[in-house]
Amino acid sequence: MYDFYFDKTLFPVAPSKLQIKISNQNKTINLINEGEINALKRPGLTEITFALLLPSVPYPFAKYRRDRFTPASKYIETINDFKTRTDKDGKLIPFQLIISRWLQNKELFSTNLTVSLQDYKINEDSKNGYDVNVDVTLKQYKYYATKIINFEADGTASIDEQRQGAPKITSYTVGEGDHLWAIAAKVYGVGERYVEIYEANKSMIDEANANNDLSKYTVHKGMVLNITHG
């Protein structure tokens, strides 16, 4: 079995299948007297599509946080919120798609991907009774920032990953809507380093998530995380 989250929102029925498309950015060029060549480039952003079943009545196979039934209408509101969610400056922000795989109550591994909600389509069909199906398309989001190029007298150059004068962050207070991937992107410039933050704060995070059904990587508002630099 597996659990399916948008940030901290657990959906009651995990999709029966996911379609993951990794875009190709390679470019074919025709050279004089050489014919075609393929200029290789890094893969484009990943696109994920799936259908969500949102029950309007309780089912024994559906899973809810603290076993409290939540109607389909509430999940539709939540999906719309993810489409329009902004930070304190009014800038649209991405969220985390988290998929946790379980076997006999033991977590096997998790997928944790920063995404934006591209499109969603609500389908109502009398064959499904009062239940609602929602077709969802997500697209991978990559954080980006300006970098500084330092030119030396000998003609060499180097790139600073961090703005000049910016101090290293040694602690971070979790805010509303924060998640480890986004925090790692802020403090390290690389979201994939979220596991390092988890490992440095494992005892506190595990204790906070011990009595709920959230992903083990979930952090909570007000937590002060230790940020290591190795």
C-alpha positions as CSV (number, residue, x, y, z in Angstrom):
1,M,0.0,0.0,0.0
2,Y,1.0,3.6,-0.3
3,D,0.0,7.0,1.0
4,F,-0.4,10.0,-1.2
5,Y,0.1,13.6,-0.1
6,F,0.0,17.2,-1.3
7,D,2.2,18.7,1.4
8,K,0.4,17.6,4.6
9,T,-2.9,16.8,2.9
10,L,-3.4,13.0,2.8
11,F,-5.8,11.9,0.0
12,P,-8.2,9.1,1.1
13,V,-7.7,6.9,-1.9
14,A,-4.3,6.7,-3.6
15,P,-4.4,6.7,-7.5
16,S,-4.4,3.3,-9.0
17,K,-1.8,4.5,-11.4
18,L,0.5,7.4,-12.1
19,Q,1.9,8.5,-15.5
20,I,5.3,10.2,-15.3
21,K,6.6,11.9,-18.4
22,I,10.2,13.2,-18.5
23,S,10.6,15.7,-21.3
24,N,13.4,15.4,-23.8
25,Q,15.3,18.5,-24.6
26,N,17.8,17.0,-27.0
27,K,18.1,18.8,-30.3
28,T,18.7,17.3,-33.7
29,I,21.0,19.5,-35.9
30,N,21.8,19.0,-39.6
31,L,25.5,19.7,-40.3
32,I,26.8,20.4,-43.8
33,N,28.5,17.2,-45.1
34,E,28.0,15.5,-41.7
35,G,24.3,14.8,-41.8
36,E,22.2,14.8,-38.6
37,I,23.7,14.9,-35.1
38,N,21.9,14.8,-31.8
39,A,22.9,17.6,-29.4
40,L,22.4,16.1,-25.9
41,K,20.8,18.3,-23.2
42,R,19.7,17.7,-19.7
43,P,16.1,16.3,-19.3
44,G,13.3,18.8,-19.0
45,L,10.8,19.1,-16.1
46,T,8.9,15.9,-15.1
47,E,5.2,15.9,-15.7
48,I,2.9,13.7,-13.5
49,T,-0.7,12.9,-14.4
50,F,-3.2,10.8,-12.4
51,A,-6.8,10.5,-11.4
52,L,-8.0,11.0,-7.8
53,L,-11.1,9.3,-6.4
54,L,-12.7,11.5,-3.8
55,P,-15.4,9.6,-1.9
56,S,-18.6,11.4,-0.8
57,V,-19.4,8.6,1.7
58,P,-17.1,6.6,4.0
59,Y,-15.5,3.5,2.6
60,P,-13.5,0.9,4.5
61,F,-10.6,1.1,2.1
62,A,-10.3,4.9,2.3
63,K,-7.8,6.5,4.7
64,Y,-8.2,9.7,6.5
65,R,-6.1,11.6,9.0
66,R,-7.1,10.4,12.5
67,D,-9.8,8.4,10.8
68,R,-12.1,11.4,10.4
69,F,-14.1,11.2,7.3
70,T,-13.8,14.3,5.0
71,P,-16.2,14.8,2.1
72,A,-15.1,15.2,-1.5
73,S,-16.1,18.9,-1.5
74,K,-13.4,19.7,1.0
75,Y,-10.7,18.0,-1.0
76,I,-11.8,19.9,-4.1
77,E,-11.4,23.2,-2.2
78,T,-7.9,22.0,-1.1
79,I,-6.9,21.2,-4.6
80,N,-8.0,24.6,-5.8
81,D,-6.0,26.2,-2.9
82,F,-2.8,24.5,-4.2
83,K,-3.5,26.0,-7.6
84,T,-3.6,29.6,-6.2
85,R,-1.5,29.4,-3.0
86,T,0.9,32.3,-2.4
87,D,3.5,33.3,0.1
88,K,3.4,36.4,2.3
89,D,4.6,38.5,-0.7
90,G,1.8,37.3,-2.9
91,K,4.0,35.1,-5.1
92,L,2.6,31.8,-6.2
93,I,4.5,29.0,-4.6
94,P,4.9,25.2,-5.3
95,F,4.2,22.3,-3.0
96,Q,5.4,18.8,-2.3
97,L,4.1,15.7,-3.9
98,I,4.9,12.9,-1.3
99,I,4.3,9.3,-2.0
100,S,5.1,6.9,0.8
101,R,5.3,3.1,0.1
102,W,4.5,0.7,3.0
103,L,4.8,-3.0,3.5
104,Q,3.4,-4.5,6.7
105,N,3.5,-1.2,8.5
106,K,7.1,-0.5,7.5
107,E,7.9,2.3,5.2
108,L,9.9,1.1,2.2
109,F,10.7,4.5,0.6
110,S,9.2,7.8,-0.3
111,T,9.0,10.0,-3.4
112,N,9.3,13.7,-2.5
113,L,9.0,16.1,-5.5
114,T,8.5,19.8,-5.6
115,V,5.7,20.5,-8.1
116,S,3.1,23.0,-9.3
117,L,-0.5,22.2,-10.1
118,Q,-0.8,22.7,-13.8
119,D,-4.4,21.6,-14.4
120,Y,-7.2,19.7,-12.8
121,K,-10.5,18.5,-14.2
122,I,-13.5,17.5,-12.1
123,N,-15.5,14.5,-13.4
124,E,-18.9,13.6,-12.1
125,D,-20.6,10.5,-13.5
126,S,-23.8,8.8,-12.3
127,K,-22.0,5.5,-12.5
128,N,-19.8,6.6,-9.6
129,G,-22.8,7.5,-7.4
130,Y,-21.9,10.6,-5.4
131,D,-18.2,10.1,-5.6
132,V,-16.0,12.5,-7.6
133,N,-13.1,11.8,-9.9
134,V,-10.5,14.5,-10.5
135,D,-7.9,14.3,-13.3
136,V,-4.7,16.1,-12.1
137,T,-1.6,17.2,-13.9
138,L,1.4,18.3,-11.9
139,K,4.7,19.6,-13.2
140,Q,8.1,19.5,-11.4
141,Y,9.3,22.8,-10.0
142,K,13.0,23.7,-9.7
143,Y,14.1,26.5,-7.4
144,Y,16.4,29.0,-9.0
145,A,18.4,32.1,-7.9
146,T,20.9,34.5,-9.2
147,K,24.6,33.6,-8.9
148,I,27.7,35.9,-8.7
149,I,30.6,35.4,-11.1
150,N,34.0,36.5,-9.7
151,F,36.6,37.5,-12.3
152,E,40.2,37.2,-11.2
153,A,43.2,39.2,-12.4
154,D,44.6,36.2,-14.2
155,G,41.5,35.9,-16.3
156,T,40.0,33.0,-14.5
157,A,36.4,33.1,-13.1
158,S,34.5,31.4,-10.4
159,I,30.8,31.2,-9.5
160,D,29.4,31.8,-6.1
161,E,26.3,29.6,-5.4
162,Q,25.3,32.1,-2.7
163,R,25.1,35.9,-2.8
164,Q,28.3,37.6,-1.6
165,G,28.2,38.6,2.0
166,A,25.3,36.2,2.8
167,P,26.1,34.3,6.0
168,K,25.7,30.6,6.3
169,I,22.4,29.6,7.8
170,T,22.9,27.4,10.9
171,S,19.3,27.2,12.1
172,Y,15.9,27.6,10.5
173,T,12.5,28.2,12.1
174,V,9.7,26.4,10.2
175,G,6.9,28.6,9.0
176,E,3.4,28.0,7.8
177,G,3.4,25.7,4.8
178,D,7.1,25.0,4.9
179,H,8.4,21.6,3.9
180,L,11.9,20.1,4.0
181,W,12.5,20.2,0.2
182,A,11.8,23.9,0.1
183,I,13.9,24.6,3.2
184,A,16.8,22.7,1.7
185,A,16.5,24.8,-1.5
186,K,16.6,28.0,0.6
187,V,19.6,27.1,2.8
188,Y,21.6,24.9,0.5
189,G,20.4,26.0,-2.9
190,V,19.6,22.3,-3.6
191,G,16.2,20.8,-2.7
192,E,17.5,17.3,-3.0
193,R,19.5,17.8,0.3
194,Y,16.3,17.7,2.4
195,V,17.4,14.3,3.8
196,E,20.4,16.0,5.4
197,I,18.1,18.3,7.3
198,Y,16.0,15.4,8.3
199,E,19.0,13.4,9.6
200,A,20.3,16.4,11.5
201,N,16.9,16.8,13.3
202,K,15.7,13.2,13.2
203,S,14.8,12.8,16.9
204,M,12.7,16.0,17.0
205,I,10.9,15.3,13.7
206,D,10.3,11.6,14.5
207,E,8.9,12.5,17.9
208,A,6.5,15.1,16.4
209,N,5.2,12.6,13.8
210,A,5.1,9.6,16.1
211,N,1.3,9.7,16.8
212,N,0.0,10.7,13.4
213,D,-0.1,9.3,9.9
214,L,2.0,12.0,8.2
215,S,5.1,11.3,6.1
216,K,8.2,11.0,8.3
217,Y,9.7,14.0,6.5
218,T,6.9,16.3,7.7
219,V,8.0,19.4,9.7
220,H,5.7,21.6,11.7
221,K,5.4,25.3,12.2
222,G,7.6,26.7,15.0
223,M,10.2,23.9,14.8
224,V,13.8,25.2,15.0
225,L,15.9,23.1,12.7
226,N,19.6,22.6,13.0
227,I,21.3,23.3,9.6
228,T,24.7,21.6,9.1
229,H,27.3,22.6,6.5
230,G,29.7,19.9,5.5
